[in-house]
Amino acid sequence: MLSAVERKIEQFVADLDDQYVSSLYAKLPEGKRLRAKLILKIAGSGLSVVKTAAIVEMIHAASLLHDDVIDDAHMRRSKPSLNAIYGNKTAIMFGDILYSKGFFELNNISADVAKIISNAVTQLSLGELQDVSLSKAFNDDKEAYLKMIYQKTASLIEASAGAAAILAGKPKEAYMVYGRNLGLAFQMIDDILDITSDSATLGKPALHDFAEGKTTLPYIYLHEALEMQERQKLHSLHGRVLAEKEQAWVLEQMQKHLIIEKSYGQAKKLIDEAIELMQVRGEKALSDIAKEMIERDF
């Protein structure tokens, strides 16, 4: 049923009656559609469900457009980002158009669904702002990191699961916990892959996050494991493109202190809790999605 979601997004974009906007949408790299998959698995394939899935994916696409501008990212899923092709102003305005159209269409679903998704977009924006703030210096506060990734990434996945549960007449609380855990683990795995995957697989340079000033979970754990002098060295490397020797040192320290394993363990714990929640409810498909999350390599 993902094809129905794709068609609905195309219809929403076509409703704008703007050829330039349609051409911009055609240039967007194809995503994983995780949020749409969750909504369909939880609530089925009725028209309101497909519309909700399409709206959430439009909102997610808008957030990525803004994210790429903020991060000055020129690649998205191994392809040139929209801001790299058309400039920041076009990318920002196109993101605003997708946000606005998404909110307009939310009014045709239900008040409860609209509230849960619009609240998540507020959280997402707060998380993006916090991400920028935390990137100004090396952040060794794990709780600040967790709050930021909840707002920036997990909140919309949590809301997707909750909205789908409302549409399906299921208890939204359990599904929102599932979505929250899934979202947190998703971002943690992304942060790990930035360190462990090669540039070709990622579609961006390895250790890109650290060069961009992002202190993700592995770097926080590494900070905790290092002696004072080594901590100072780690901090001195923060926020800049690393030379080969510097990259090698970071990776050696990660390996020495089993940082990737520890970070992966944190993500797996969240996924195990999510799987258990869904298994109790007989939601095998949702358990499978959670398992795929922890086993992915891109």
Kinemage of the C-alpha trace (Angstrom):
@kinemage 1
@onewidth
@group {chain A} dominant
@subgroup {mainchain}
@vectorlist {calphas} color= white
{ca met a 1} P 0.000 0.000 0.000
{ca leu a 2} L 3.014 2.313 0.015
{ca ser a 3} L 2.259 2.987 -3.652
{ca ala a 4} L -1.093 4.465 -2.578
{ca val a 5} L 0.758 6.795 -0.196
{ca glu a 6} L 3.095 7.874 -2.998
{ca arg a 7} L 0.135 8.614 -5.263
{ca lys a 8} L -1.577 10.597 -2.516
{ca ile a 9} L 1.525 12.749 -1.943
{ca glu a 10} L 1.728 13.374 -5.690
{ca gln a 11} L -1.950 14.361 -5.667
{ca phe a 12} L -1.426 16.764 -2.750
{ca val a 13} L 1.493 18.364 -4.597
{ca ala a 14} L -0.472 18.502 -7.870
{ca asp a 15} L -3.345 20.228 -6.004
{ca leu a 16} L -1.018 23.208 -5.550
{ca asp a 17} L -1.202 23.744 -9.323
{ca asp a 18} L 2.409 24.879 -9.562
{ca gln a 19} L 4.674 23.200 -12.103
{ca tyr a 20} L 7.864 24.426 -10.441
{ca val a 21} L 6.834 22.914 -7.097
{ca ser a 22} L 5.965 19.647 -8.863
{ca ser a 23} L 9.390 19.608 -10.506
{ca leu a 24} L 11.066 20.203 -7.135
{ca tyr a 25} L 9.130 17.331 -5.589
{ca ala a 26} L 10.245 15.062 -8.438
{ca lys a 27} L 13.862 15.851 -7.505
{ca leu a 28} L 13.508 14.717 -3.877
{ca pro a 29} L 15.514 11.522 -3.145
{ca glu a 30} L 13.348 8.514 -2.316
{ca gly a 31} L 13.221 7.828 1.417
{ca lys a 32} L 12.661 4.747 3.556
{ca arg a 33} L 9.036 5.755 4.251
{ca leu a 34} L 9.381 4.337 7.769
{ca arg a 35} L 6.635 6.546 9.172
{ca ala a 36} L 4.198 5.612 6.392
{ca lys a 37} L 4.975 1.915 6.857
{ca leu a 38} L 4.199 2.180 10.577
{ca ile a 39} L 0.899 3.946 9.974
{ca leu a 40} L -0.213 1.371 7.383
{ca lys a 41} L 0.834 -1.596 9.541
{ca ile a 42} L -1.034 -0.252 12.565
{ca ala a 43} L -4.180 1.110 10.921
{ca gly a 44} L -4.660 -0.651 7.577
{ca ser a 45} L -5.211 0.965 4.199
{ca gly a 46} L -8.353 3.101 4.454
{ca leu a 47} L -8.423 6.499 2.760
{ca ser a 48} L -7.916 8.487 5.984
{ca val a 49} L -4.985 6.208 6.878
{ca val a 50} L -3.320 6.701 3.472
{ca lys a 51} L -3.879 10.458 3.714
{ca thr a 52} L -2.330 10.557 7.200
{ca ala a 53} L 0.681 8.563 6.017
{ca ala a 54} L 1.129 10.921 3.059
{ca ile a 55} L 0.882 14.005 5.278
{ca val a 56} L 3.468 12.655 7.727
{ca glu a 57} L 5.881 11.850 4.902
{ca met a 58} L 5.435 15.372 3.476
{ca ile a 59} L 6.200 16.830 6.888
{ca his a 60} L 9.241 14.586 7.230
{ca ala a 61} L 10.481 15.628 3.773
{ca ala a 62} L 10.059 19.291 4.744
{ca ser a 63} L 12.101 18.771 7.901
{ca leu a 64} L 14.921 17.170 5.883
{ca leu a 65} L 14.956 20.084 3.439
{ca his a 66} L 15.416 22.501 6.327
{ca asp a 67} L 17.919 20.174 8.004
{ca asp a 68} L 20.121 20.099 4.901
{ca val a 69} L 20.185 23.898 4.791
{ca ile a 70} L 21.059 24.160 8.485
{ca asp a 71} L 23.823 21.546 8.140
{ca asp a 72} L 25.022 22.961 4.807
{ca ala a 73} L 24.688 19.390 3.492
{ca his a 74} L 25.208 18.901 -0.225
{ca met a 75} L 24.254 15.221 -0.362
{ca arg a 76} L 21.080 13.408 0.650
{ca arg a 77} L 20.875 9.624 0.208
{ca ser a 78} L 23.862 9.607 -2.166
{ca lys a 79} L 22.335 12.302 -4.387
{ca pro a 80} L 22.840 16.067 -4.496
{ca ser a 81} L 20.545 17.751 -1.973
{ca leu a 82} L 17.934 20.209 -3.194
{ca asn a 83} L 19.752 23.131 -1.577
{ca ala a 84} L 22.934 22.116 -3.413
{ca ile a 85} L 21.085 22.203 -6.749
{ca tyr a 86} L 18.708 25.134 -6.335
{ca gly a 87} L 20.088 27.062 -3.357
{ca asn a 88} L 19.047 27.487 0.268
{ca lys a 89} L 16.174 29.903 -0.370
{ca thr a 90} L 14.387 27.508 -2.712
{ca ala a 91} L 14.941 24.554 -0.369
{ca ile a 92} L 13.572 26.493 2.628
{ca met a 93} L 10.500 27.744 0.774
{ca phe a 94} L 9.764 24.341 -0.705
{ca gly a 95} L 9.988 22.895 2.796
{ca asp a 96} L 7.544 25.552 4.016
{ca ile a 97} L 5.145 24.653 1.183
{ca leu a 98} L 5.206 20.959 2.126
{ca tyr a 99} L 4.674 21.814 5.816
{ca ser a 100} L 1.784 24.155 5.016
{ca lys a 101} L 0.051 21.744 2.646
{ca gly a 102} L 0.473 18.952 5.190
{ca phe a 103} L -1.161 21.019 7.937
{ca phe a 104} L -3.985 22.032 5.614
{ca glu a 105} L -4.741 18.410 4.759
{ca leu a 106} L -4.569 17.406 8.449
{ca asn a 107} L -7.785 19.353 8.972
{ca asn a 108} L -9.580 16.758 6.838
{ca ile a 109} L -8.564 13.807 9.035
{ca ser a 110} L -9.641 14.381 12.651
{ca ala a 111} L -8.978 16.841 15.457
{ca asp a 112} L -7.196 14.198 17.573
{ca val a 113} L -4.901 13.144 14.730
{ca ala a 114} L -4.198 16.778 13.853
{ca lys a 115} L -3.277 17.596 17.449
{ca ile a 116} L -0.892 14.682 17.888
{ca ile a 117} L 0.958 15.298 14.608
{ca ser a 118} L 1.102 19.105 14.886
{ca asn a 119} L 2.478 18.792 18.434
{ca ala a 120} L 5.201 16.488 17.084
{ca val a 121} L 6.152 19.095 14.472
{ca thr a 122} L 6.558 21.645 17.262
{ca gln a 123} L 8.803 19.177 19.092
{ca leu a 124} L 10.719 18.509 15.879
{ca ser a 125} L 11.415 22.227 15.442
{ca leu a 126} L 12.517 22.569 19.069
{ca gly a 127} L 14.836 19.603 18.561
{ca glu a 128} L 16.342 21.144 15.439
{ca leu a 129} L 17.026 24.360 17.353
{ca gln a 130} L 18.584 22.397 20.218
{ca asp a 131} L 20.728 20.433 17.761
{ca val a 132} L 22.145 23.705 16.444
{ca ser a 133} L 22.765 24.947 19.980
{ca leu a 134} L 24.482 21.737 21.108
{ca ser a 135} L 26.733 21.805 18.045
{ca lys a 136} L 28.468 24.993 19.171
{ca ala a 137} L 30.728 23.059 21.554
{ca phe a 138} L 31.509 19.473 22.543
{ca asn a 139} L 28.449 18.200 24.417
{ca asp a 140} L 29.137 15.589 27.104
{ca asp a 141} L 25.586 15.645 28.512
{ca lys a 142} L 23.874 12.385 27.534
{ca glu a 143} L 20.469 13.563 28.762
{ca ala a 144} L 20.657 16.676 26.571
{ca tyr a 145} L 21.507 14.448 23.599
{ca leu a 146} L 18.604 12.084 24.345
{ca lys a 147} L 16.125 14.952 24.683
{ca met a 148} L 17.336 16.456 21.411
{ca ile a 149} L 17.040 13.227 19.393
{ca tyr a 150} L 13.623 12.559 20.935
{ca gln a 151} L 12.386 15.948 19.760
{ca lys a 152} L 14.154 16.019 16.406
{ca thr a 153} L 13.622 12.409 15.283
{ca ala a 154} L 11.557 10.270 17.647
{ca ser a 155} L 8.655 12.670 18.220
{ca leu a 156} L 7.294 12.365 14.654
{ca ile a 157} L 7.690 8.567 14.639
{ca glu a 158} L 5.951 8.446 18.034
{ca ala a 159} L 3.150 10.651 16.682
{ca ser a 160} L 2.823 8.507 13.546
{ca ala a 161} L 2.244 5.420 15.666
{ca gly a 162} L -0.145 7.280 17.965
{ca ala a 163} L -2.151 8.782 15.108
{ca ala a 164} L -2.441 5.380 13.431
{ca ala a 165} L -3.650 3.838 16.690
{ca ile a 166} L -6.352 6.521 16.961
{ca leu a 167} L -7.481 5.803 13.401
{ca ala a 168} L -7.551 2.065 14.122
{ca gly a 169} L -9.299 2.378 17.502
{ca lys a 170} L -6.305 0.914 19.329
{ca pro a 171} L -4.802 2.121 22.654
{ca lys a 172} L -2.516 4.938 21.507
{ca glu a 173} L -0.281 4.969 24.605
{ca ala a 174} L 1.333 1.593 23.934
{ca tyr a 175} L 1.863 2.390 20.267
{ca met a 176} L 3.383 5.760 21.097
{ca val a 177} L 5.893 4.142 23.448
{ca tyr a 178} L 6.735 1.738 20.626
{ca gly a 179} L 7.152 4.649 18.199
{ca arg a 180} L 9.230 6.654 20.660
{ca asn a 181} L 11.630 3.745 21.257
{ca leu a 182} L 11.834 3.072 17.546
{ca gly a 183} L 12.630 6.716 16.822
{ca leu a 184} L 15.326 6.974 19.488
{ca ala a 185} L 16.954 3.743 18.312
{ca phe a 186} L 16.700 4.838 14.675
{ca gln a 187} L 18.724 7.987 15.416
{ca met a 188} L 21.249 6.113 17.563
{ca ile a 189} L 21.864 3.623 14.754
{ca asp a 190} L 22.236 6.533 12.306
{ca asp a 191} L 24.831 8.048 14.627
{ca ile a 192} L 26.711 4.745 14.857
{ca leu a 193} L 26.652 4.249 11.069
{ca asp a 194} L 28.211 7.684 10.602
{ca ile a 195} L 31.280 6.173 12.284
{ca thr a 196} L 31.243 2.570 11.078
{ca ser a 197} L 30.040 2.820 7.451
{ca asp a 198} L 32.072 3.909 4.463
{ca ser a 199} L 31.290 7.100 2.542
{ca ala a 200} L 29.782 5.254 -0.435
{ca thr a 201} L 27.256 3.446 1.767
{ca leu a 202} L 26.332 6.545 3.751
{ca gly a 203} L 26.129 8.939 0.824
{ca lys a 204} L 28.205 11.412 2.865
{ca pro a 205} L 31.740 11.481 4.308
{ca ala a 206} L 32.421 9.178 7.279
{ca leu a 207} L 32.660 10.940 10.686
{ca his a 208} L 30.653 13.748 9.057
{ca asp a 209} L 28.546 14.314 12.183
{ca phe a 210} L 31.570 15.085 14.355
{ca ala a 211} L 32.987 17.429 11.711
{ca glu a 212} L 29.622 19.223 11.688
{ca gly a 213} L 29.862 19.730 15.464
{ca lys a 214} L 27.398 17.017 16.458
{ca thr a 215} L 28.390 15.145 19.619
{ca thr a 216} L 26.440 11.928 19.179
{ca leu a 217} L 26.105 9.043 21.637
{ca pro a 218} L 29.367 7.248 20.685
{ca tyr a 219} L 31.392 10.430 21.250
{ca ile a 220} L 29.689 11.032 24.603
{ca tyr a 221} L 30.529 7.467 25.678
{ca leu a 222} L 34.086 7.910 24.383
{ca his a 223} L 34.435 11.129 26.388
{ca glu a 224} L 33.390 9.221 29.519
{ca ala a 225} L 35.936 6.442 28.842
{ca leu a 226} L 38.986 8.640 28.155
{ca glu a 227} L 41.528 10.070 30.580
{ca met a 228} L 41.711 13.861 30.931
{ca gln a 229} L 44.519 14.411 28.405
{ca glu a 230} L 42.796 12.233 25.804
{ca arg a 231} L 39.489 14.012 26.468
{ca gln a 232} L 41.171 17.310 25.687
{ca lys a 233} L 42.461 15.854 22.431
{ca leu a 234} L 38.983 14.604 21.512
{ca his a 235} L 37.518 18.046 22.251
{ca ser a 236} L 40.186 19.721 20.096
{ca leu a 237} L 39.081 17.619 17.103
{ca his a 238} L 35.419 18.544 17.485
{ca gly a 239} L 33.722 20.561 14.768
{ca arg a 240} L 36.286 20.274 11.986
{ca val a 241} L 37.194 17.959 9.123
{ca leu a 242} L 39.724 15.475 10.466
{ca ala a 243} L 43.015 14.507 8.881
{ca glu a 244} L 43.543 10.796 8.206
{ca lys a 245} L 45.705 10.343 11.328
{ca glu a 246} L 43.121 12.111 13.468
{ca gln a 247} L 40.296 9.948 12.121
{ca ala a 248} L 42.404 6.854 12.793
{ca trp a 249} L 42.981 7.949 16.400
{ca val a 250} L 39.264 8.455 17.030
{ca leu a 251} L 38.421 5.048 15.526
{ca glu a 252} L 41.213 3.337 17.504
{ca gln a 253} L 39.894 4.813 20.762
{ca met a 254} L 36.346 3.764 19.861
{ca gln a 255} L 37.581 0.208 19.296
{ca lys a 256} L 39.768 0.144 22.409
{ca his a 257} L 36.912 1.179 24.701
{ca leu a 258} L 34.183 -0.856 22.911
{ca ile a 259} L 32.225 2.336 22.278
{ca ile a 260} L 30.288 1.110 19.235
{ca glu a 261} L 29.195 -2.017 21.109
{ca lys a 262} L 28.032 0.080 24.063
{ca ser a 263} L 26.122 2.497 21.828
{ca tyr a 264} L 24.556 -0.375 19.890
{ca gly a 265} L 23.535 -1.974 23.189
{ca gln a 266} L 21.642 1.185 24.159
{ca ala a 267} L 19.735 1.151 20.863
{ca lys a 268} L 19.053 -2.592 21.114
{ca lys a 269} L 17.597 -2.201 24.599
{ca leu a 270} L 15.056 0.299 23.240
{ca ile a 271} L 14.222 -1.978 20.311
{ca asp a 272} L 13.797 -5.018 22.575
{ca glu a 273} L 11.307 -3.066 24.686
{ca ala a 274} L 9.422 -2.022 21.537
{ca ile a 275} L 9.327 -5.603 20.239
{ca glu a 276} L 8.030 -6.914 23.557
{ca leu a 277} L 5.260 -4.290 23.589
{ca met a 278} L 4.083 -5.313 20.128
{ca gln a 279} L 4.448 -9.073 20.626
{ca val a 280} L 2.037 -8.864 23.573
{ca arg a 281} L -0.502 -7.326 21.174
{ca gly a 282} L 0.132 -9.801 18.379
{ca glu a 283} L 1.641 -7.110 16.142
{ca lys a 284} L 4.235 -9.281 14.403
{ca ala a 285} L 4.708 -6.868 11.498
{ca leu a 286} L 5.625 -4.065 13.908
{ca ser a 287} L 8.033 -6.359 15.740
{ca asp a 288} L 9.663 -7.137 12.379
{ca ile a 289} L 10.035 -3.433 11.560
{ca ala a 290} L 11.770 -2.927 14.906
{ca lys a 291} L 14.135 -5.829 14.213
{ca glu a 292} L 15.003 -4.406 10.791
{ca met a 293} L 15.831 -1.098 12.462
{ca ile a 294} L 18.575 -2.586 14.605
{ca glu a 295} L 20.020 -4.712 11.800
{ca arg a 296} L 20.236 -2.094 9.020
{ca asp a 297} L 23.538 -0.909 7.574
{ca phe a 298} L 22.438 2.385 5.980
